[in-house]
Amino acid sequence: QVQLVESGGGLVQAGGSLRLSCAASGFIFSINVMGWYRQVPGNQRELVAAITSGGTTNYVDTVKGRFTISRDNAKNTVYLQMNSLKPEDTSVYYCYTRIRGYNYWGQGTQVTVSS
């Protein structure tokens, strides 16, 4: 059973930092692309960052230079380091992977950035 469990969200002032973690289980973590999405109610879910099994990363333009995605295959965990946070980063952040054509999501963690 695939499970993705996020943690690390919270309330932070603009300019601050947070690190999100996603603990994965139920699949071979090391060979899968992992990603972080975010969604504000009423909006579509947006890909924030992704990392391949080989460590190649990509980011949405709005977070480039501020966010860093990384993975620890020994711990089956993917991280999202978020620096210089802005109020517009406020959202629910979801961990994501895709296995044999199916999308899997975590339960989400709320990030709120106050101005």
N, C-alpha and C positions, 0 to 999 in steps of 0.2 A: 504494500500500500504506500503510494507516494505521499509524503508529508513535507510541507514547507512551513516552518514556524519562524515568523519574524519577531524581532525585539529591537529595542533601542530608540523607539520614537519618544516624543515628548514635546514640551514647550520650551522654546529658546528665543532669546532676543535676536533681532536682526544683527547680522555680523557674526553670530555665534556658530558653533559646530555641533554636529551630532554624528554618531556612527550607528548605522543600522546593521543588524546581523540577521542571517537567515540560515537556520539549521535544517539540513535536508536529510531525508531518509527514504528508504524503500526503492531506491534505484541506484545505478552506478553513477555516482555524482561526478567522478573525474572526467567522464567522457561527454558530459552534457553541457550545452550552452546554458548559462544562467543569466537572469536579468532582473532588473528592478523597474517596475512601472509605478505610476502614480495616477490618482484620480480624485478630482474634486466633484462633489455631487452635481449632476446635471451636465457634466462634461464627459468626453470619451477618455478611456484609459490611455495614458501616454507612456511610451517607452522612455525611460530616463537614461539607462545605461545597460550594457550587456557585456558579457565576457565569455569567450570561447574556452574550450578545453585546453587550448594551447596558450591562453592568456591574452589573446587579442581583445582589445576593448573598443567600444564605441559609445558615444554619448549624444544626447540631444544637445543642440547648439546652446540652449539656455543654461546649461549646467557645466559646459566645458570650462576647464580651468578652476572649477570650484568643487566638483564632486569627483571621487575616485572609486571605481569598483575594483574589488580584488576577491580572490578565492583562496581557501586553504583546503586542498583536497584531502589532507590527512584528517581534517576535522569535519569534512562534508559541510562546509560553511562558506557562504558568500557574504561579502560586506559591502556597504556603501558608506564611505566617508564623505560627509557633507560639510563643507567649510563656507564661510562668507554667506551664510544663509540669508535669504530675502523673504519678505512677507509672501511673495508670489510662489514660494516653494511650499507653502502650506498645502497639505494634501494628505490623503491616505496612501501609503507606500506599500506596494505588493511585491513579493518575491515571485519569480516566474521561472518555469522551465517547460520544455516541450519534449515529449517522449513518444516516439512512434506515431506522430501526427496528432497527439492529444496535448492540449494546453493544461498546465497545472499552476495553481495560484495558492499562495498562502492566505491567511485570514486578514492580513493587512495590519499596518501600524500607523497611528496618527502622528504626523509631524505638524506642529503649529509654530509659526515664526511671527513674533509680535514686532510691531514697528516702534 
